Amino acid sequence: MARAVSTRKKLMWTGLAWFFGLLIFFPILWTFLTSFKSEGVAIADPPVWFAFDWTLENYRAVQERSNYPLALTNSIVIALGSTFLGILIAVPAAWAMAFVPGKRTKDVLLWMLSTKMLPAVGVLYPLVLLAKWLGIMDSRILLVVVLMLINLPIIVWMLYTYFKEIPGEILEAARMDGANLKNEIIYVLTPMAIPGIASTILLNIILAWNEAFWTILLTTVSAAPLTKFIASYSSPEGLFYAKLSAASMMAIAPILILGWFSQKQLVRGLTFGAVK
């Protein structure tokens, strides 16, 4: 029997949720407002909220100064490419950990997760030397591989969690019907784990899209994504807050739209298997 919740508690928790939601959303709102201000108004003290002359000059200046279509294309290719490659590797790996008995599975998972604790700068120098030796410095393929490797532990962990919720008897029945390993993964396991795989894909796209450390240090012009595009507005001459805000809005708009339209799928995937 469900426990009754008083109206007062509902209002309290709803108000608390709205408070934290607005608190998290505030930086995006402030960046949006600043992108329509002049540079003088953007640094005014006290800050000006809505009572200013709205202008599109910052967006025009950003378009004239930078190659936004190229940066957008690079971000899309890098995010989707690293995600697709990661899923190709992670699905068989998570299947093996979830359905092949082994005493060391948890140890392997913990070892994979421990690689996320390594400071990224610790492997920067050898990676740069290797990229130069291979002749792939400032290339999309370099960032696709690097971001895939960075996010692979998270992808495997998420898929492993989703796969563990699928009864092993279903896969055994598929084997008895003559399904080989390839058919078992493609036609039985994957369709049953679509919510979990979809949420993993969405989360990895967001992580790859927002990655700044590697994308700024491993690119110059040709493979520079939107994170490099934003960083270019921090110059020795100073910070131009209005133009920086306009560049930031142009960079986060695609991922905000993706997150908005896929939020139901993301929540469904993240709660997959939580309620039996």
C-alpha positions as CSV (number, residue, x, y, z in Angstrom):
1,M,0.0,0.0,0.0
2,A,1.4,3.4,-1.0
3,R,2.2,5.8,1.8
4,A,0.1,8.9,1.8
5,V,2.0,12.2,1.3
6,S,0.5,15.4,2.8
7,T,-0.2,18.4,0.6
8,R,2.3,20.4,2.6
9,K,5.1,18.0,2.0
10,K,4.3,17.9,-1.7
11,L,4.4,21.7,-1.9
12,M,7.7,21.8,0.0
13,W,9.4,19.3,-2.2
14,T,8.0,20.8,-5.3
15,G,9.3,24.3,-4.2
16,L,12.7,22.8,-3.4
17,A,12.9,21.1,-6.8
18,W,12.0,24.4,-8.5
19,F,14.6,26.3,-6.5
20,F,17.4,23.9,-7.4
21,G,16.2,23.7,-11.0
22,L,16.3,27.5,-11.3
23,L,19.7,27.7,-9.6
24,I,21.2,25.2,-12.1
25,F,19.5,27.1,-15.0
26,F,20.6,30.6,-13.9
27,P,24.1,30.5,-15.6
28,I,22.5,29.7,-18.9
29,L,19.9,32.5,-18.5
30,W,22.6,35.0,-17.5
31,T,24.7,34.0,-20.5
32,F,21.7,34.3,-22.8
33,L,20.9,37.8,-21.5
34,T,24.6,38.9,-21.7
35,S,24.8,37.8,-25.3
36,F,22.3,40.6,-26.3
37,K,24.1,43.3,-24.3
38,S,26.8,45.8,-25.4
39,E,30.2,45.2,-23.9
40,G,29.8,48.2,-21.6
41,V,26.4,47.0,-20.3
42,A,27.8,43.5,-19.9
43,I,30.4,44.6,-17.3
44,A,28.2,47.2,-15.6
45,D,28.1,47.3,-11.8
46,P,25.5,46.7,-10.5
47,P,24.5,44.3,-13.2
48,V,21.7,45.2,-15.6
49,W,19.1,42.5,-15.9
50,F,16.5,43.3,-18.5
51,A,16.4,47.1,-18.9
52,F,19.0,47.5,-21.7
53,D,19.0,47.9,-25.5
54,W,18.9,44.4,-26.9
55,T,21.3,44.0,-29.9
56,L,22.4,41.2,-32.2
57,E,25.8,42.9,-32.8
58,N,27.6,40.2,-30.8
59,Y,26.3,37.4,-32.9
60,R,27.2,39.2,-36.1
61,A,30.7,39.9,-34.8
62,V,31.1,36.2,-33.8
63,Q,30.0,35.1,-37.3
64,E,32.4,37.5,-39.0
65,R,35.4,36.6,-36.8
66,S,35.1,32.8,-36.5
67,N,34.2,29.9,-38.8
68,Y,31.2,28.7,-36.8
69,P,29.9,26.1,-39.4
70,L,33.3,24.4,-39.4
71,A,33.4,24.3,-35.6
72,L,29.8,23.0,-35.4
73,T,30.6,20.3,-38.0
74,N,33.7,19.2,-36.1
75,S,31.8,18.9,-32.8
76,I,29.0,16.8,-34.5
77,V,31.5,14.5,-36.2
78,I,33.7,14.1,-33.0
79,A,30.7,13.6,-30.6
80,L,28.9,11.1,-32.9
81,G,32.0,9.3,-34.1
82,S,33.4,8.8,-30.5
83,T,30.0,7.6,-29.4
84,F,29.5,5.2,-32.2
85,L,33.0,3.7,-31.8
86,G,32.5,3.4,-28.1
87,I,29.2,1.6,-28.4
88,L,30.7,-0.9,-30.9
89,I,33.4,-1.8,-28.4
90,A,31.4,-1.5,-25.2
91,V,28.4,-3.7,-26.2
92,P,30.4,-6.9,-26.6
93,A,32.5,-6.0,-23.5
94,A,29.5,-5.4,-21.3
95,W,27.8,-8.6,-22.6
96,A,30.8,-10.6,-21.7
97,M,30.9,-9.1,-18.2
98,A,27.2,-9.5,-17.6
99,F,26.6,-13.0,-18.9
100,V,29.9,-14.8,-18.9
101,P,30.6,-16.1,-15.3
102,G,33.9,-14.8,-13.9
103,K,35.2,-13.9,-10.4
104,R,37.3,-11.0,-11.7
105,T,34.4,-9.1,-13.4
106,K,34.0,-6.5,-10.6
107,D,37.8,-6.1,-10.4
108,V,38.0,-5.4,-14.1
109,L,35.1,-2.9,-13.9
110,L,36.7,-1.1,-10.9
111,W,40.0,-1.0,-12.8
112,M,38.3,0.6,-15.8
113,L,36.7,3.1,-13.6
114,S,40.0,3.9,-11.9
115,T,41.4,5.1,-15.2
116,K,39.0,8.1,-14.9
117,M,40.9,9.1,-11.7
118,L,44.2,9.7,-13.7
119,P,44.9,13.4,-14.2
120,A,44.5,14.0,-18.0
121,V,47.6,16.2,-18.1
122,G,49.6,13.1,-17.0
123,V,49.2,11.5,-20.5
124,L,49.1,14.7,-22.5
125,Y,52.8,14.8,-23.5
126,P,53.1,11.2,-24.7
127,L,49.8,11.5,-26.5
128,V,50.9,14.6,-28.3
129,L,54.2,12.9,-29.3
130,L,52.3,9.8,-30.5
131,A,49.9,12.0,-32.5
132,K,52.7,13.9,-34.2
133,W,54.6,10.7,-35.0
134,L,51.4,9.2,-36.6
135,G,50.7,12.5,-38.4
136,I,47.2,12.9,-37.1
137,M,47.7,16.0,-34.9
138,D,44.8,18.5,-35.3
139,S,42.6,15.9,-36.9
140,R,39.1,14.6,-36.2
141,I,40.2,11.0,-36.1
142,L,42.6,11.8,-33.2
143,L,39.8,13.4,-31.1
144,V,37.3,10.6,-32.0
145,V,39.7,8.0,-30.6
146,V,40.8,10.0,-27.6
147,L,37.3,10.9,-26.5
148,M,36.1,7.3,-27.1
149,L,38.9,6.0,-24.8
150,I,38.1,8.7,-22.2
151,N,34.4,7.9,-22.0
152,L,34.7,4.1,-22.6
153,P,34.7,3.1,-18.9
154,I,31.4,5.0,-18.3
155,I,29.8,3.4,-21.4
156,V,30.8,-0.1,-20.3
157,W,29.6,0.5,-16.7
158,M,26.2,1.8,-17.9
159,L,25.7,-1.0,-20.4
160,Y,26.8,-3.6,-17.9
161,T,24.2,-2.3,-15.4
162,Y,21.4,-2.4,-18.1
163,F,22.4,-5.9,-19.4
164,K,22.4,-7.3,-15.8
165,E,18.7,-6.5,-15.6
166,I,18.0,-8.8,-18.6
167,P,17.3,-12.4,-17.6
168,G,20.0,-14.8,-18.8
169,E,17.4,-17.4,-19.6
170,I,16.2,-15.4,-22.6
171,L,19.7,-15.6,-24.1
172,E,19.9,-19.3,-23.3
173,A,16.6,-19.8,-25.1
174,A,18.0,-18.0,-28.1
175,R,21.0,-20.3,-28.1
176,M,18.8,-23.3,-28.0
177,D,17.0,-22.0,-31.1
178,G,20.3,-21.9,-32.9
179,A,21.3,-18.3,-32.5
180,N,25.1,-17.7,-32.7
181,L,26.9,-15.1,-30.6
182,K,26.5,-12.4,-33.2
183,N,22.8,-12.9,-33.6
184,E,22.3,-13.2,-29.8
185,I,23.9,-9.8,-29.3
186,I,22.3,-8.0,-32.3
187,Y,18.8,-9.5,-32.4
188,V,18.1,-10.5,-28.8
189,L,20.2,-8.5,-26.3
190,T,20.4,-5.1,-28.1
191,P,16.6,-4.7,-28.8
192,M,15.8,-5.5,-25.1
193,A,18.3,-3.0,-23.9
194,I,17.4,-0.1,-26.3
195,P,16.3,2.3,-23.5
196,G,19.6,1.8,-21.7
197,I,21.7,2.0,-24.9
198,A,19.8,5.1,-26.0
199,S,20.5,6.9,-22.6
200,T,24.2,5.8,-22.8
201,I,24.5,7.2,-26.3
202,L,22.9,10.5,-25.3
203,L,25.1,10.9,-22.2
204,N,28.2,10.1,-24.2
205,I,27.3,12.7,-26.8
206,I,26.9,15.3,-24.1
207,L,30.2,14.4,-22.5
208,A,32.1,14.4,-25.9
209,W,30.4,17.7,-26.9
210,N,31.4,19.4,-23.7
211,E,35.0,18.1,-23.5
212,A,37.3,21.0,-23.4
213,F,40.8,19.9,-22.2
214,W,41.6,17.6,-25.0
215,T,39.8,19.5,-27.8
216,I,41.6,22.7,-26.9
217,L,45.1,21.2,-26.6
218,L,45.0,18.8,-29.5
219,T,43.6,21.1,-32.2
220,T,44.4,24.3,-33.9
221,V,42.2,25.1,-36.8
222,S,41.0,22.3,-39.1
223,A,39.6,20.0,-36.4
224,A,38.8,22.6,-33.8
225,P,35.3,22.0,-32.3
226,L,33.0,24.4,-30.5
227,T,34.9,24.2,-27.2
228,K,37.9,25.7,-29.1
229,F,35.6,28.1,-30.7
230,I,34.5,29.5,-27.3
231,A,38.1,29.5,-25.9
232,S,39.2,31.7,-28.8
233,Y,37.3,34.6,-27.2
234,S,39.6,34.6,-24.2
235,S,42.5,36.7,-25.5
236,P,45.5,38.6,-24.1
237,E,43.6,41.8,-24.8
238,G,41.0,40.8,-22.2
239,L,37.7,39.1,-21.9
240,F,34.9,40.4,-24.1
241,Y,31.9,39.1,-22.0
242,A,29.2,39.9,-24.5
243,K,30.9,38.3,-27.4
244,L,32.0,35.4,-25.3
245,S,28.4,34.9,-24.2
246,A,27.2,35.0,-27.8
247,A,29.8,32.4,-28.8
248,S,28.8,30.2,-25.8
249,M,25.1,30.4,-26.7
250,M,25.9,29.4,-30.3
251,A,27.9,26.4,-28.9
252,I,25.4,25.1,-26.4
253,A,22.3,25.7,-28.4
254,P,22.5,22.4,-30.4
255,I,23.1,20.2,-27.3
256,L,20.4,22.1,-25.3
257,I,17.9,21.3,-28.1
258,L,19.0,17.7,-28.2
259,G,18.6,17.4,-24.4
260,W,15.2,19.0,-24.5
261,F,13.7,16.7,-27.1
262,S,15.4,13.5,-25.7
263,Q,14.8,14.1,-21.9
264,K,12.1,11.5,-21.7
265,Q,14.3,8.9,-23.3
266,L,17.2,9.9,-21.1
267,V,15.2,9.6,-17.9
268,R,13.6,6.3,-19.1
269,G,17.1,4.9,-19.8
270,L,18.6,6.1,-16.5
271,T,15.8,4.5,-14.5
272,F,15.8,1.3,-16.7
273,G,15.5,-1.7,-14.3
274,A,15.1,0.4,-11.2
275,V,11.5,-0.7,-10.7
276,K,10.6,-4.4,-11.1
